[in-house]
Amino acid sequence: MAPILASYSVDKCPKVYEEYKFTLPDLYRELAKEELREDEVVREKALAEMRHWIAENPYIFKCRTDAKFLLRFLRFRQFSVPLACEALERYLTVRELYPSWFKNLDCSEPVMKEIFHNGPFILLGWDTAGRMVGFSRFARFDGQSHSPYQDGRFMALVMETMLESEEFQIGGCHVLIDFLDSTVRNFEKWSTTDLKIMMEAYSHSYPVRYGDIHAAALPKFAAPVIDTFLSFANPKMREKINCYSSTEEIEKYFETPLKPALYGGTVDLEEANRDLWKRFEEQREVVLGLDRMEIDLDYYASRWNFEGNTPDEIAAGAMFNRLNMA
């Protein structure tokens, strides 16, 4: 399939909006209605209100206003327009504050290709609940050759690519993480600032609907890094994380058609990885086109005060103890 051109406008007030049509399977129509309160009337009203808010906002200079983009935030906030607008502002701000992490996400870059071919994150498919199932082998993130921001850019590319999928917007994701064979180098390269920026994206700024997150075989020496990382997460995300001592204990969380061959299933991870690359290529111009959006960074940086965020050390420490005992 040829790459999809970034033909959408970043003009806050385009003369015409393309009519939105819901084309997903009935599973997603039902999920949208039951979990997100979405139907045609609610959707059209919310889109109109959000577009009006963007048009009147003096601190947003250029922004996508097409339905697929705005629905990222409306679905994330169950069609509460004020909360969706706030989520959009936070998303735009973190991209502008940390452009080396979250902008110019080009899958054709040599480093991006290197990280991809190492296979640290693989899209296994979609489960019966409509969720994207992602599988991470943490040891596949190179502990020596790639910097934290390069690993972070790769995962930002994954998130931006998947957010163009309405199935992902509605169904959310189910993530399984295997820490087997991770080394000290996989963890020691991450500074507190790096961890904070990453969790700011994962937990606060990207409009991702998380299901359960299952992790296994976390080495003891990684405790300080993971403890710090979790300290920057919001409480709802922390509640979704479960950790186990061995990889055998997470096997039951893979639905049979999505179970990797290395766990006794049938999914060829190399083939699944190629499917993810195909998505990268198809959405390359769309993802790069996000960089055309512009905001008043001075205003938003002071409003959100990202630098002033402090870790919730007590909650994270208690949670890590719970995870470590699982």
HELIX and SHEET records of a PDB file:
HELIX    1   1 ASP A   26  LEU A   36  1                                  11    
HELIX    2   2 GLU A   40  GLU A   56  1                                  17    
HELIX    3   3 ALA A   67  PHE A   76  1                                  10    
HELIX    4   4 VAL A   81  LEU A   97  1                                  17    
HELIX    5   5 PRO A   99  PHE A  102  1                                   4    
HELIX    6   6 PRO A  110  ASN A  118  1                                   9    
HELIX    7   7 PHE A  138  ARG A  140  5                                   3    
HELIX    8   8 PRO A  148  LEU A  163  1                                  16    
HELIX    9   9 GLU A  166  GLY A  171  1                                   6    
HELIX   10  10 VAL A  184  GLU A  188  1                                   5    
HELIX   11  11 THR A  192  MET A  199  1                                   8    
HELIX   12  12 GLU A  200  SER A  205  3                                   6    
HELIX   13  13 LYS A  220  ALA A  222  5                                   3    
HELIX   14  14 ALA A  223  SER A  231  1                                   9    
HELIX   15  15 PRO A  235  GLU A  239  1                                   5    
HELIX   16  16 THR A  247  TYR A  253  5                                   7    
HELIX   17  17 THR A  256  LEU A  258  5                                   3    
HELIX   18  18 ALA A  261  TYR A  263  5                                   3    
HELIX   19  19 LEU A  269  GLY A  289  1                                  21    
HELIX   20  20 LEU A  290  ARG A  292  5                                   3    
HELIX   21  21 LEU A  297  TRP A  304  1                                   8    
HELIX   22  22 PHE A  306  GLY A  308  5                                   3    
HELIX   23  23 GLU A  313  MET A  325  1                                  13    
SHEET    1   A 2 ILE A  60  LYS A  62  0                                        
SHEET    2   A 2 GLU A 294  ILE A 295 -1                                        
SHEET    1   B 5 PHE A 121  TRP A 126  0                                        
SHEET    2   B 5 MET A 132  ARG A 137 -1                                        
SHEET    3   B 5 CYS A 173  ASP A 178  1                                        
SHEET    4   B 5 TYR A 210  ALA A 216  1                                        
SHEET    5   B 5 ILE A 241  TYR A 244  1                                        
END                                                                             
